[in-house]
Amino acid sequence: MTAAASTEHDHAEGHDHGDHHVLPLWLLIGTWAALMGLTVFTVTASTFHLGAFDLPVAMAIATIKATLVMLIFMHLGFDKSFHSLLIYGSFLFVFLFISFVWIDRGQYQVDINEKEQQEIAIDLGQ
């Protein structure tokens, strides 16, 4: 079978894999440098006590890093917009679920703190 016949056969069978995106080296190195910089920023931010902002800052940095990986290394920035819609829609639902947990935790945090104080008092009393 010749190369031309093989190519025709592959496309006739529906095995078209679409366009491949060869990214320039400067973009890959720049993305890597951004990820390394964000990693250093994450480690630096963890040394500061930000109180209630510890988790949101860490999650924001992680989200930026994940977005870079998805857009560049997973080629979502060059893919069909429907695939990006699915990914970002998934992130939206995860954000909503985590938000509901935070809201629920906020409602009961006073009770949790009181229970912990009672347990500490019992432990110190024994």
C-alpha positions, 0 to 999 in steps of 0.5 A: 500500500502506498503512502497516499493510499494509506492516508486516504484509507485513514481519513476514510475510516474517520481517524482524522486527528485534527490539526496539531499545534506545534508551539514555539520554544519561547512560548513553552519556556515562557510558560515554564518560567511563569509556572516556576515564578508562581511556585516561588510565589506560592512558597513565599505566600505560605510563609506569611500568616494571611489569616482567612486569606491563606486558602483563597490566595493559595487557591488563586495561585493554583488556579492560575497555574492550572489555567496556564497548563490547560491553555498551553500544554493541553492546547485548550487555547488552540482547541475548539471553544466547545472543549474550553466551555466544558472545562470552564463549566466544570470549574464553575461547578467546582467553585459553586460546590466549594462556595456552598461548603464555605457558606455552610462552614461559616454558619456553624463555625461558632458552634464548632469553636464552642465545642473545641473549647469545651473539649479543651476544658475537659482535657485540662480538667482531667 
